[in-house]
Amino acid sequence: MTELLYHTDSYLQEFSARVTALDEAARAVVLDRTAFYPGGGGQPCDFGTLSNGKTTWTVEKTKKDGDTVDHFLAGTDPLPQTGQEVTGKLDWARRYRLMRTHTAMHILCGVIFRDYGAHVTGGDMDIQQARMDFEFESMSRELVEVIEQAVNREVQKDLPIRVQILPREEAFKIPGLIRTKISLLPPGIPFVRTLEIVGLDLQADGGTHVHSTAEVGTIHLVDYKSKGKINKRL
């Protein structure tokens, strides 16, 4: 099992860990703990480096595999061996931009659910840009402008953002915990991680986020389009 350090500290940029398994053919190693986000929920995986003090490897991809995380290493240098201690460092500039983007998506989701009761039907993100699909029958430029103004008012409020890991039974007592049309939570998981933008939004989420809405900066809704009778994309 890999301990997911980013679940409790999304600002952790460097960490120590021990290699617990490796795949020479895939050039992948498993660590006992990691701050690298392995991708999921629309958020891309982290990049960075691993080092044992003598060799530094570039982490070109990370991926969840059951209850472990694979770290794929570029180059031709021999991999660190099982039991070896390594230091991991994130590409922090990239990660922080992704955190701001992910939080921006939650602000948008929170405003639209609060003001219009619309669920999310899809979404994806990249560095400082993203798309989200909502259950709207109609959309217009005027409505987009109203939503954009409402979203940026929440940014300017500098709302705190709080993460909790709750027992499944307790988490599912929270009204509106799942904001997607279809629940993406794996069945049977004993604990649920929740992300709360205090005063605006509370939902299940496994990604990384900033500490307050003000860190996001100005949000621009640059386009909209219809993706079906009741699906509109922002």
TARAQUI-V888271 format. One record per residue. N is the residue number from 0. PHI is phi in whole degrees, -180 to 180 (NA if undefined). Layout:
n=<N,N>
phi=<PHI,PHI>
This chain:
n=<0,1,2,3,4,5,6,7,8,9,10,11,12,13,14,15,16,17,18,19,20,21,22,23,24,25,26,27,28,29,30,31,32,33,34,35,36,37,38,39,40,41,42,43,44,45,46,47,48,49,50,51,52,53,54,55,56,57,58,59,60,61,62,63,64,65,66,67,68,69,70,71,72,73,74,75,76,77,78,79,80,81,82,83,84,85,86,87,88,89,90,91,92,93,94,95,96,97,98,99,100,101,102,103,104,105,106,107,108,109,110,111,112,113,114,115,116,117,118,119,120,121,122,123,124,125,126,127,128,129,130,131,132,133,134,135,136,137,138,139,140,141,142,143,144,145,146,147,148,149,150,151,152,153,154,155,156,157,158,159,160,161,162,163,164,165,166,167,168,169,170,171,172,173,174,175,176,177,178,179,180,181,182,183,184,185,186,187,188,189,190,191,192,193,194,195,196,197,198,199,200,201,202,203,204,205,206,207,208,209,210,211,212,213,214,215,216,217,218,219,220,221,222,223,224,225,226,227,228,229,230,231,232,233>
phi=<NA,-101,-72,-94,-66,-69,-67,-112,-147,-75,-96,-69,-104,-141,-154,-105,-157,-122,-73,-109,-164,-149,-127,-61,-64,-88,54,-127,-126,-108,-113,-75,-156,-154,-102,-74,-76,-88,87,140,65,92,-88,-67,-74,-86,-118,162,-141,-122,-142,-109,96,-112,-121,-117,-106,-84,-86,-96,-167,-131,-150,-75,-138,68,-101,-125,-124,-88,-113,-92,-108,-79,91,-123,-63,-54,-71,-63,-93,-56,93,-76,-86,-136,-114,-103,-131,-81,-74,-70,-59,-67,-59,-65,-65,-67,-62,-61,-65,-64,-64,-58,-63,-71,-63,-60,-61,-65,-65,-67,-68,-65,-89,-130,68,-90,-85,-82,-111,176,-180,-161,-144,-139,-69,60,-153,-160,-134,-139,-107,-130,-80,-116,-78,-141,-146,-144,-61,-63,-67,-59,-65,-63,-64,-60,-64,-65,-62,-73,-65,-69,-61,-68,-72,56,-69,-71,-121,-125,-111,-136,-115,-115,-57,-54,-63,-70,-61,-78,-84,-79,-63,69,-61,-99,-97,-81,-60,-116,-66,-98,-74,-61,-67,84,-69,-77,-128,-124,-90,-115,-122,-117,-92,-58,89,-130,-150,-146,-156,-69,-164,-112,-91,-109,-142,-80,-85,-153,-64,-63,-67,-67,86,-66,-102,-113,-93,-88,-163,-148,-158,-87,-119,143,-57,-122,-123,-125,-104,-114>
